[in-house]
């Protein structure tokens, strides 16, 4: 652990009884004394507070005008950047020349600049990627003096509104910069990684501990670790970079075609022009060779990442692979996702410790989402 970075709220996590583990180069709390199962259910029923300060926060400031910056960023993604209104956020994907996914991210239009949140394990590469491709049109400014917190669950709105007036009026994927009477300027988006209504909140490090303590002192808010964050996002059918998506998977294989707007597709006004466009547009037209699929293992035993999927209980052919899996506390059953050969719609069996068990396909999300539209 000595080589790992520490979060600005490290001492608070220790005080709260957080069990620290290595994750993406940081010491991160995987759980608190409540335990993963109760933390998961608490977030679904009330509100959970997650420290996600390991994520990368980046400002893209135009050198000349916003139009050039927007066009530059759009050239790196199969996503419509140009139509994003001020005050809104959108899901994005950096792709490589082979059509693989370099990272998935959130980007927001804040009027005179763009604000991005990228994955912790990819942030250095993402920043270098943007500096290499956007240096003529933008300053790429890593934000290093702000914590990033996520407040998720049905009580999140009321709790945050009491500290940051104005957030209750926000809808899903709205973003705002709001003054807090006590905790300085707050950057907030109505979004998250749990399937629940909630917010991601960037706060100056000087105010972060007091702000986190104020949230935790509110009724119904508990600290939540990486363990429950993973089970919550899995029930919500959300991909984890480095597991469900990476440079070996295309957005079409991953079932992320909803993030590729018509304007960037064949026949659209700004068709292609992004890395890997040839493969991605071909797969949109003809279909990919495999598809990310929701899975419900029969019985109570979870099927975790790396479990192979077969077309027969014995012998047969491997037709897929589990990329994420575990027990879903809210659905009270094992859930998983993985890749299955396109066009194969026969029975599936997952091989666990040398034995094969039946697996059913299932739509995702496994748990209904509660976003405020």
Secondary structure, 3 states (H helix, E strand, C coil): CCCCEECCCHHHHHHCCCEEEEECCEEEEEECCCCHHHHHHHHHHCEEEEECCCCEEEEEEECCCHHHHHHHHHCCECCCCCCCCCCEEEEEEEECCCCCEEEEEEEEECCCEEEEEECHHHHHHHHHHHHHHHCCCEEEEEECCEEEEEEECCCHHHHHHHHCCCHHHCCCCEEEEEEECCCEEEEEECCCCCCCCEEEEEEEHHHHHHHHHHHHHCCCEEECCHHHHHHHHHHCCCCCECCCECCCCCCCCCCCHHHCCHHHCCCCCCCCCCCCHHHHHHHHHHCCCEEEEEEEECCCCCCCCCCEEECCCCCCCEEEEEEEEEEECCCCEEEEEEEEECCCCCCEEEEECCEEEEEEEECCCCCCCCCCC
